[in-house]
Structure formats: C-alpha cells, structure tokens
C-alpha cells in the first residue's frame, strides 16, 4: 500500500496531539495516511503499553488512518543508530510516502528531539541505493520522501508554515481523548 503521508511519533499519542487535525483534513481530501509509533509508551506516568496500544488503535479508527504500526523501540532509551535507522528505512520503503511528518526538532520530552533526528536521518538514507533492505523476502526499492515536516508539540516554537485546520479540531480532540490514560 502506498501512502501519501506517513506520520511518525516517538510515543502513541504524539501524532494525534501534534498534527491530528492536519491528518484528519488530509484524509478528508482523499489522502492515504499512516502512523508509525516508535515506542509503546511504556514509561508513561499513566496507563501501560497494553492500554496505549488499544488507545492508539481507537484513535487511528477515529481519524480514519489507513495503517498504524509500532516499532517497539525502548521508550526513553532508543538511539539514533544503524539498527533503528534500518527499521525506519524499511517502513519508508514499504509505504513510499510523499510526505513524512515527525516530532519537533526540539521539545520538552527528550524522546521527541531524538525521534525527530532519527526519522529525518532515515528519510535521507532510505533514498540511497547501496543500503539494502528486505521485506517479505524481496529487496526493497530505494525511496526518499519529497518532504519531511516536523510538527510542534509542547515547546513554543515559531513554525515555518501553518495548516488551516478549521473544521477538524473536534475530530482531533476526539482522537486525543481516545487516550483515556
């Protein structure tokens, strides 16, 4: 399945909080959108990894997401290394998104900045022919998204551009509230 937009978040709920209304708007315009959570959010103060998985599934259904995956990296401790880059490269090559959305470059939570750099690096590397990845026994084609954008979460950053999400805030709020924990 080819996606128009693939949104990455360090934790389940990052995407909904950071760009849920934008995603809802793009889906309403006929775009295919997927979400990839890097961790299960197992270090969260409230809830558990199992509960967060259920909440993430419910939020994805509310938004109308085409696919949602979780890479199971260690919450709080994942690194920008070859192993994790290759896992993300495989996902990018699998779905061939035109646009990748990911965490803010700088934020209060240390995982957000780490995820931002990791995903951006993997987006570049996924376009290199000499990096070979295998999916379902077949060598994947190289693929580099046309654009990588970082959504603002907690920190008061100056955006480079703003998406008009008039009419989609209620849907975003409903998706965010799917995270009862």
C-alpha positions in Angstrom: 0.0 0.0 0.0 1.4 3.4 -1.0 0.7 6.3 1.4 0.6 10.0 0.7 1.6 10.9 4.2 3.4 8.9 6.9 3.4 10.4 10.4 6.0 9.2 13.0 5.7 9.8 16.7 8.1 8.8 19.5 5.1 7.7 21.5 1.5 6.7 20.8 -0.5 10.0 21.1 2.4 12.2 19.8 0.9 12.3 16.2 -2.6 12.9 17.4 -1.5 15.7 19.7 0.9 17.3 17.2 -0.8 17.0 13.9 -4.1 15.1 14.4 -6.2 17.9 12.8 -3.9 18.2 9.8 -4.1 14.4 9.3 -7.9 14.5 9.6 -8.1 17.3 7.0 -5.8 15.4 4.5 -7.8 12.2 4.9 -11.0 14.2 4.2 -9.3 15.3 1.0 -8.7 11.7 -0.1 -5.2 11.2 1.1 -4.0 7.9 2.5 -2.2 8.4 5.8 -0.4 6.1 8.1 1.1 6.4 11.6 4.2 4.7 13.0 4.8 4.9 16.7 8.5 4.3 17.6 7.8 3.1 21.2 4.9 1.6 23.1 5.0 4.5 25.6 5.8 2.0 28.3 7.4 4.7 30.6 4.4 6.9 30.6 3.2 8.0 34.0 -0.3 6.7 33.5 -1.5 3.6 31.7 0.5 0.7 30.3 1.9 -0.4 27.0 -1.1 -2.7 26.5 -3.6 0.1 27.2 -1.7 2.5 25.0 -1.9 0.0 22.1 -5.7 -0.1 22.5 -5.9 3.7 22.7 -3.7 4.1 19.6 -5.9 1.7 17.7 -9.1 3.6 18.7 -7.5 6.9 17.8 -6.5 5.6 14.4 -10.0 4.5 13.7 -11.4 7.9 14.7 -9.0 9.7 12.3 -9.5 7.1 9.5 -5.9 6.1 9.3 -5.0 3.6 6.6 -2.4 1.8 8.6 -0.7 2.1 12.0 2.4 0.3 13.2 4.6 0.3 16.3 8.3 -0.4 16.0 8.7 -1.3 19.7 11.8 0.8 20.4 12.7 1.3 24.1 10.8 4.2 25.4 13.2 6.8 26.8 16.3 4.9 25.7 16.1 4.4 21.9 19.0 5.8 19.9 19.7 7.2 16.5 21.8 4.2 15.4 22.0 1.9 12.4 19.6 -0.7 13.7 16.8 1.8 14.4 17.5 3.7 11.1 17.2 0.5 9.1 13.8 -0.3 10.8 12.5 3.1 9.8 14.0 2.8 6.3 12.1 -0.4 5.8 8.9 1.3 6.8 9.5 4.2 4.5 10.4 2.0 1.6 7.3 -0.2 2.3 4.8 2.7 2.1 6.7 5.1 -0.2 5.1 8.3 1.4 5.4 11.6 -0.4 5.4 13.4 2.9 6.8 12.4 6.3 5.7 14.1 9.5 7.7 13.7 12.7 8.3 15.1 16.1 9.6 18.6 16.7 13.3 19.1 16.4 13.4 20.4 20.0 10.9 19.7 22.7 10.5 19.2 26.5 10.5 15.4 26.2 13.9 14.0 25.3 12.4 11.3 23.0 10.8 13.9 20.8 14.1 15.5 19.6 15.7 12.1 19.3 12.8 10.8 17.2 12.9 13.9 15.0 16.6 13.4 14.1 16.3 9.6 13.8 13.3 9.8 11.4 14.9 12.7 9.4 18.1 10.8 9.0 16.3 7.6 8.0 14.3 9.6 5.4 17.6 10.6 3.7 19.2 7.2 4.0 16.1 5.4 2.6 16.9 7.1 -0.8 20.4 5.5 -1.0 20.7 2.7 -3.5 23.5 0.9 -1.6 21.5 0.5 1.6 19.7 -2.8 1.0 16.6 -3.8 3.0 14.4 -6.9 2.6 10.6 -7.0 3.0 8.8 -10.3 2.5 11.9 -11.9 1.0 12.3 -9.2 -1.6 14.8 -6.4 -1.9 13.0 -3.1 -1.4 13.4 -0.2 -3.8 15.1 2.9 -2.6 12.7 5.7 -1.7 13.1 9.2 -0.3 10.1 11.2 0.7 9.7 14.5 -1.1 9.3 16.4 2.1 9.9 15.9 5.9 8.0 18.2 8.2 8.2 18.5 12.0 5.1 19.1 14.0 5.2 21.3 17.1 4.1 19.7 20.3 4.8 21.3 23.6 7.5 23.9 23.2 6.5 27.3 21.9 8.4 27.3 18.6 7.9 29.6 15.6 6.5 27.5 12.7 7.7 27.9 9.1 4.2 27.4 7.9 0.7 26.8 9.4 -2.0 24.5 8.0 -5.6 25.8 8.3 -7.4 23.0 10.2 -10.7 24.9 10.5 -13.4 22.2 10.9 -11.1 19.5 12.1 -10.3 20.4 15.7 -13.2 18.4 17.0 -12.1 15.3 15.3 -8.5 15.8 16.5 -9.9 16.3 20.1 -11.9 13.1 19.8 -8.8 11.2 18.7 -6.7 12.7 21.5 -9.4 11.8 24.1 -9.2 8.1 22.9 -6.1 8.2 25.1 -8.0 7.8 28.4 -4.8 7.1 30.3 
